[in-house]
C-alpha cells in the first residue's frame, strides 16, 4: 500500500506494531460515540488485532494509519463502492483525543482525498456525520466537502435517534 505525506502528517499502512497504541487511543468514549456501533467500546488489543487482520485482507477498504511527527494518532479509510458506485468511496476516520485541534485530521483528509481522486480515479468521496459531531463537520468544511443534506432521524446511537449530515466532494469541486 502507498504512503502519503505532507511533511508533518503521514498516512501509511497499518501494521501489528500499531496494536497497543490503537487500543489505547480507541478505548475512549469520546471516540466511539462519534462512530458506528461496529467500533467497540471498550476497545481492547484483541479488537485492534482483529481490525488490522480484517482490513489487511480487504480488497474494498483502504485503511491508513495517521502519523503526526512520526507518532501514530489514528486511522483514516476509503471504503470503495461497487457496481454503479464503483467510482465512489466512503471516507471514515478517527483521531486519538490527545491529538484533537492540531490540524492533523484536516491534513489527513486532504491527503486521502487527493489520493482517491488522483490515484484511484474516484469521482466522488462521501460520508455521513452524526448531527452532534460538530468537530467532524468543521473539518469536512475546511477540506471543502459540501454539505449535501440531512438524513432525518437516520441514526440510532446510545438509544437516541439522531440526524445524519451527508457530505461529499467530487473530483471537479
Number of C-alpha atoms within 10 A of each C-alpha: 10 10 10 18 16 11 8 12 23 23 26 19 19 23 13 11 10 18 19 14 17 26 18 15 19 27 20 16 12 11 16 18 16 17 17 12 12 7 16 16 15 13 18 17 17 12 19 21 18 13 15 20 14 11 17 16 9 12 9 13 18 20 24 25 25 29 19 21 11 10 12 22 25 25 23 20 21 22 18 20 17 11 6 7 12 12 17 24 26 17 23 17 18 21 19 20 14 9 14 13 11 10 11 20 26 18 22 27 21 16 17 23 25 16 15 22 19 12 11 14 13 21 18 21 24 20 18 22 21 23 19 14 14 11 12 19 20 13 18 22 14 14 17 15 21 16 17 13 12 16 15 12 12 13 18 14 14 8 7 8 12 16 17 21 20 19 22 21 21 16 14 7 10
